[in-house]
Amino acid sequence: MVQEEVIPQVLVNLIHYLTNMNRADRNNNPGNIKVPSGGLLQAKQMYGDPNVSIDPSPATDGGSFLKFSSSDIGQNAKQHYSKNPSYQVFR
């Protein structure tokens, strides 16, 4: 049995910095969608991602960005969100 190694968040952040990945790419969140007012549970239900999480670094304009479990789910979430009348993309 192969044991998974857990990489400390500091190293993950460093790797992302060194590879010049932007936040949207790191979070599989091309729409830079933030956590809705109903919290993480609402996000899981809205976007159909049971493994969606919250980016630990807060957004500079307030709130927190969602971190989707795959780029496909993030792309689908962006499309879902853009159909909402209150659509806003945060950059």
N, C-alpha and C positions, 0 to 999 in steps of 0.2 A: 504494500500500500504506500503510495506516494503522499507525503505530508506537505500540505500547502504552507508556504512561508507567508507571514504577515509582514508587509512592508510598512514601516512607520509613516504617518502622514507627512512628516517633514521631508522624508526622502521622496515621496510621491510628488510633493510640491516642487522640490528641487529638480526632479526629472522633467516635470512639465515646464519649468522655467528654462531649463537648458535646451529643451527641444522646441521652444517657442510656441507651444500649443496655447491658443487663447482659451479663455474660460468657457466659451460656448462649445468648443471642441472637447475640452476635458470633461465637460458635463454632459456630452451628447445632447446638448440643448441649443440647437441653432437659432431658436427664437428668443433665447435668453428669458425664458418664462420664469416668473417668480412664484414663490409659494403662495397659493391662494389664501383668502381670508379664513377658509375652513381648515387650513393646515394641511399637513402631509396626508392624512386620511382622505381628505377631499381630492387632493392631487392624484392619489393612487386610483380613486374611483373615476375621476374625470378623464385621465389619460391611459387607463388600463395597464399601468405598470406597477405591479405589486412590490417591486424592488426600488422604486424611485426614492431618492433620498435628498437631503438638503446640503448644498455646498457649504462647507464650514466657514468660508470667507464671506462676510456680509457684502452686499452691493454698496457701492459708494453713495448711491442715491437712496439708500434705505431698503429694507427687506432682504430676502435671501433668494438665491436662484435654486431651481430644482436641478437635480443630477439624475438623468434618466439612465436606465440600465443598458441601453443600446442606442446606437445612432438611428436605427430605424424607428424605434419608439419615440425618440426625440423629434424626428422629422414628422411623424404622424401627430405628435402633440402640437407641433407648430401649426400644422394644417388645421387641426381641431380648434386651436386657439384663435386662428385668424378668421374663422367663421363666426366667432362670438362678436356681437355688436360692440362690446367694450374693448376690442382688440387694441393692444399696445405692444410693441416690441421694445424691450429695454436693452440698451447697448452700454 
